Amino acid sequence: MNSEWAGGYGVLNLRARRGWTVGAMRAELIARVDNAADRRYVGSVIVDDGNGRFYEPAPGRSFWLGVSLRAASSREP
């Protein structure tokens, strides 16, 4: 009883953002990499699981890319 444990971990997430003003529009490109080192770690714990499967894995490396367009304000460069 109470013999299960999971080790500590660290996860590296990266994010970059770049913006441009073109005429009256402001464009922004955002890129993100979650779990950049593709580390395997426990994402959640199931309490009182009768089958002995207490841990669920966290997602592996994932990528995200986004674009934003909006009207530029007069105070932005």
NUFI-208619 format. One line per field, with one value per residue: residue number from 0; x, y, z of N, C-alpha, C in turn. Coordinates in Angstrom, 2 decimals. Layout:
<rs>
k <- [NUM, ...] $
n_u <- [X, ...] $
n_v <- [Y, ...] $
n_w <- [Z, ...] $
ca_u <- [X, ...] $
ca_v <- [Y, ...] $
ca_w <- [Z, ...] $
c_u <- [X, ...] $
c_v <- [Y, ...] $
c_w <- [Z, ...] $
</rs>
This chain:
<rs>
k <- [0, 1, 2, 3, 4, 5, 6, 7, 8, 9, 10, 11, 12, 13, 14, 15, 16, 17, 18, 19, 20, 21, 22, 23, 24, 25, 26, 27, 28, 29, 30, 31, 32, 33, 34, 35, 36, 37, 38, 39, 40, 41, 42, 43, 44, 45, 46, 47, 48, 49, 50, 51, 52, 53, 54, 55, 56, 57, 58, 59, 60, 61, 62, 63, 64, 65, 66, 67, 68, 69, 70, 71, 72, 73, 74, 75, 76] $
n_u <- [0.83, 0.51, 2.90, 3.61, 5.27, 6.35, 8.95, 10.52, 10.42, 11.36, 10.19, 10.65, 9.45, 9.02, 8.66, 7.97, 7.58, 6.59, 5.99, 4.41, 3.70, 1.59, 0.57, -2.63, -2.94, -2.08, -0.01, 0.71, 2.82, 2.95, 4.76, 5.04, 6.55, 5.84, 7.03, 9.70, 12.01, 10.95, 10.26, 9.41, 6.91, 4.85, 1.57, -0.89, -2.48, -4.23, -6.37, -6.85, -7.03, -8.08, -6.76, -4.06, -3.00, -1.92, -0.86, -1.02, 0.34, 1.89, 1.36, 3.52, 6.12, 4.85, 3.59, 2.68, 1.19, 0.33, -1.55, -2.24, -4.35, -5.10, -6.54, -4.20, -3.12, -2.61, -0.45, 1.34, 4.51] $
n_v <- [-1.18, 2.24, 2.32, 3.22, 5.56, 8.50, 9.94, 13.23, 15.89, 17.95, 20.19, 21.51, 24.27, 26.19, 29.42, 31.74, 34.97, 37.23, 40.36, 42.48, 45.61, 46.56, 48.90, 49.78, 47.59, 45.14, 42.42, 39.30, 36.63, 33.59, 31.04, 27.88, 25.38, 22.68, 20.71, 20.35, 18.75, 16.29, 14.78, 12.03, 11.82, 11.74, 12.66, 12.76, 11.47, 8.62, 8.04, 5.34, 3.24, 0.13, -1.65, -1.22, 0.72, 3.56, 5.87, 8.27, 8.98, 12.08, 14.34, 14.00, 15.71, 18.66, 20.88, 24.25, 26.73, 30.02, 32.76, 36.19, 38.84, 42.27, 45.56, 48.15, 50.23, 53.75, 54.19, 52.09, 50.74] $
n_w <- [0.00, -0.74, -2.23, -4.72, -6.90, -8.65, -10.49, -10.39, -12.88, -15.71, -18.16, -21.40, -23.02, -25.94, -27.46, -30.04, -31.46, -33.98, -35.42, -37.89, -39.42, -41.91, -43.95, -42.93, -41.38, -38.89, -38.62, -37.14, -36.39, -34.72, -33.19, -31.61, -29.59, -27.70, -25.01, -26.02, -25.89, -26.09, -23.83, -21.75, -19.39, -16.41, -16.88, -15.59, -12.62, -11.59, -9.06, -6.82, -8.76, -9.77, -11.42, -11.32, -12.94, -12.51, -13.57, -16.19, -19.36, -20.33, -23.12, -26.00, -27.86, -29.33, -31.87, -32.65, -34.61, -35.33, -36.73, -36.64, -37.52, -37.53, -37.21, -37.26, -34.59, -34.04, -32.36, -32.48, -33.63] $
ca_u <- [0.00, 1.26, 4.25, 3.83, 5.83, 6.81, 10.07, 10.34, 10.74, 11.34, 9.73, 11.08, 8.51, 9.59, 7.67, 8.54, 6.53, 7.10, 4.89, 4.64, 2.62, 1.50, -0.53, -3.49, -3.11, -1.01, 0.05, 1.58, 3.03, 3.34, 5.12, 5.27, 6.89, 5.66, 7.84, 10.67, 12.95, 10.12, 10.45, 8.30, 6.64, 3.48, 0.70, -1.94, -2.50, -5.57, -6.42, -7.60, -7.26, -8.03, -5.93, -2.65, -2.58, -2.11, -0.30, -1.30, 1.45, 1.63, 1.61, 4.90, 6.41, 3.77, 3.88, 1.53, 1.50, -0.83, -1.43, -3.23, -4.47, -6.01, -6.28, -3.09, -3.43, -1.66, 0.71, 2.24, 5.56] $
ca_v <- [0.00, 3.49, 2.00, 3.80, 6.91, 8.98, 10.86, 14.61, 16.12, 19.30, 20.21, 22.72, 24.81, 27.33, 30.26, 32.87, 35.83, 38.29, 41.16, 43.45, 46.54, 46.76, 49.85, 49.94, 46.28, 44.60, 40.97, 38.70, 35.20, 33.00, 29.63, 27.31, 23.96, 22.20, 19.52, 20.38, 17.63, 15.07, 14.07, 11.19, 12.07, 11.48, 13.82, 12.74, 10.32, 8.10, 7.58, 4.10, 2.41, -1.27, -2.42, -0.88, 1.73, 4.80, 7.02, 8.49, 9.75, 13.42, 14.37, 14.18, 16.99, 19.15, 22.15, 25.12, 27.90, 30.89, 34.05, 37.16, 40.07, 43.25, 46.96, 48.73, 51.50, 54.81, 54.22, 50.95, 51.04] $
ca_w <- [0.00, -0.87, -2.69, -6.05, -6.94, -9.95, -10.33, -10.83, -14.28, -16.23, -19.55, -22.10, -24.00, -26.67, -28.15, -30.77, -32.02, -34.86, -35.93, -38.96, -39.73, -43.35, -44.15, -41.77, -40.76, -38.06, -38.74, -36.14, -36.55, -33.45, -33.29, -30.29, -29.47, -26.32, -24.70, -27.11, -25.76, -26.21, -22.56, -21.28, -17.98, -15.98, -17.09, -14.56, -11.73, -11.33, -7.67, -6.56, -9.95, -9.38, -12.34, -11.15, -13.93, -11.77, -14.27, -17.61, -19.93, -20.88, -24.57, -26.45, -28.51, -30.20, -32.54, -32.84, -35.43, -35.41, -37.41, -36.18, -38.31, -36.93, -37.60, -36.49, -33.92, -34.43, -31.45, -32.72, -34.63] $
c_u <- [0.88, 2.70, 4.56, 4.42, 6.23, 7.90, 9.73, 10.76, 10.78, 10.97, 10.14, 10.04, 9.13, 8.49, 8.39, 7.40, 7.19, 5.92, 5.33, 3.43, 2.69, 0.29, -1.31, -3.69, -1.87, -1.09, 1.03, 1.62, 3.56, 3.62, 5.46, 5.61, 6.75, 6.41, 8.89, 11.66, 12.24, 10.30, 9.21, 8.12, 5.16, 2.66, -0.41, -1.88, -3.95, -5.55, -7.30, -7.93, -7.07, -7.13, -4.44, -2.12, -2.83, -1.73, -0.73, -0.17, 0.99, 1.89, 3.10, 5.08, 5.23, 4.14, 2.58, 1.98, 0.23, -0.52, -2.57, -3.19, -5.46, -5.65, -5.20, -3.54, -2.34, -0.43, 1.65, 3.28, 5.28] $
c_v <- [1.25, 3.26, 2.59, 5.20, 7.24, 10.01, 12.27, 14.77, 17.61, 19.24, 21.55, 23.09, 26.05, 28.10, 31.43, 33.66, 36.93, 39.04, 42.14, 44.36, 46.81, 47.65, 50.02, 48.62, 45.88, 43.07, 40.44, 37.19, 34.66, 31.52, 29.11, 25.83, 23.60, 20.89, 19.33, 19.22, 16.28, 14.16, 13.25, 11.44, 11.82, 12.76, 13.91, 11.43, 9.92, 7.50, 6.34, 3.31, 0.95, -2.13, -2.10, 0.10, 3.11, 6.03, 7.07, 9.34, 11.12, 13.38, 14.53, 15.56, 17.39, 20.54, 22.93, 26.34, 28.72, 32.19, 34.94, 38.38, 41.00, 44.64, 47.52, 50.02, 52.51, 54.84, 53.06, 51.30, 50.41] $
c_w <- [0.00, -1.32, -4.06, -5.93, -8.36, -9.71, -10.81, -12.29, -14.58, -17.70, -20.16, -23.16, -24.63, -27.38, -28.81, -31.40, -32.84, -35.43, -36.99, -39.06, -41.22, -43.60, -42.87, -41.02, -39.95, -38.16, -37.71, -36.36, -35.22, -33.68, -31.89, -30.40, -28.00, -26.17, -25.80, -27.06, -25.87, -24.99, -22.21, -19.79, -17.68, -16.12, -16.07, -13.79, -11.50, -9.93, -7.58, -7.81, -9.57, -10.25, -12.23, -12.19, -13.33, -12.57, -15.72, -18.18, -20.42, -22.39, -24.87, -27.06, -29.40, -30.72, -32.71, -33.62, -35.57, -36.11, -36.91, -37.10, -37.62, -37.43, -36.69, -35.84, -34.27, -33.52, -31.62, -33.77, -35.96] $
</rs>
